[in-house]
Amino acid sequence: MIFCMPIEANASEKTLEEGSYIIESALKEELNIDLIGGNAVSGTNIQLHQTMGSYRQTWDLKYEGNGYYIITSHFDNDKVMDV
């Protein structure tokens, strides 16, 4: 699980290991970032949804350097999360 909170480490350092994660809400543990309807087409919205542990709630993190990560859908690694 990933909890979104301020990171005090050097912003250019790798703070998470690359791999697959279920991203959980820091405010309500039973909610995870979810690909609406499990649809991996471009433009699909994401939402907070009750924990299901399915592919639509699994995200892959890849470190790009200087503290930046690319977050892709585990269901379709060609689709990135745009925030």
C-alpha positions in Angstrom: 0.0 0.0 0.0 1.1 3.6 -0.7 0.1 6.3 1.6 0.2 9.8 0.1 1.9 12.2 2.5 4.7 14.8 2.4 8.1 13.2 1.9 10.9 14.7 3.9 13.7 12.9 2.0 15.7 14.5 -0.7 13.3 15.0 -3.6 15.8 13.7 -6.1 16.1 10.3 -4.3 14.2 7.2 -5.1 11.8 6.8 -2.2 9.8 3.8 -3.3 10.9 0.5 -4.9 9.6 -0.1 -8.5 6.9 -2.7 -8.6 3.1 -3.3 -8.3 1.1 -1.5 -5.6 -2.5 -1.0 -4.5 -2.7 2.7 -3.6 -4.8 3.1 -0.5 -6.5 6.4 0.7 -4.6 7.9 3.6 -8.0 9.2 4.9 -10.1 6.0 4.6 -8.1 2.7 4.5 -10.9 0.7 2.9 -10.7 2.9 -0.3 -8.2 2.3 -3.1 -7.5 4.1 -6.3 -9.6 2.2 -8.9 -9.9 2.2 -12.7 -13.6 2.8 -13.2 -15.3 -0.3 -14.6 -11.9 -1.9 -15.1 -11.8 -0.1 -18.4 -8.2 0.6 -19.6 -9.0 2.8 -22.6 -7.5 6.3 -22.8 -9.4 8.9 -20.9 -10.9 6.5 -18.4 -11.4 8.1 -15.0 -10.1 6.8 -11.8 -12.0 6.9 -8.5 -11.7 5.9 -4.8 -13.5 2.5 -4.4 -13.9 -0.1 -1.8 -11.0 -2.5 -1.6 -11.4 -5.4 -4.0 -7.8 -6.4 -4.6 -8.3 -6.8 -8.3 -6.2 -5.8 -11.3 -8.2 -2.6 -11.6 -6.8 -1.4 -8.3 -3.2 -2.4 -9.0 -0.7 0.1 -10.3 2.9 -0.2 -11.4 5.5 2.3 -10.4 8.6 3.0 -12.4 11.3 5.4 -11.2 12.2 8.0 -13.8 14.8 9.9 -11.8 14.9 13.2 -9.9 12.2 12.0 -7.5 9.7 11.3 -10.4 7.7 8.1 -11.0 5.5 6.9 -13.8 2.3 5.2 -12.6 0.8 2.8 -15.0 -2.2 0.5 -14.9 -1.2 -3.0 -14.0 -4.0 -4.1 -16.4 -2.5 -2.2 -19.3 1.1 -0.8 -18.9 0.5 1.4 -22.0 -1.9 3.5 -19.9 -0.4 6.0 -17.4 -2.1 7.9 -14.6 -2.2 11.6 -15.5 -2.6 13.8 -12.4 
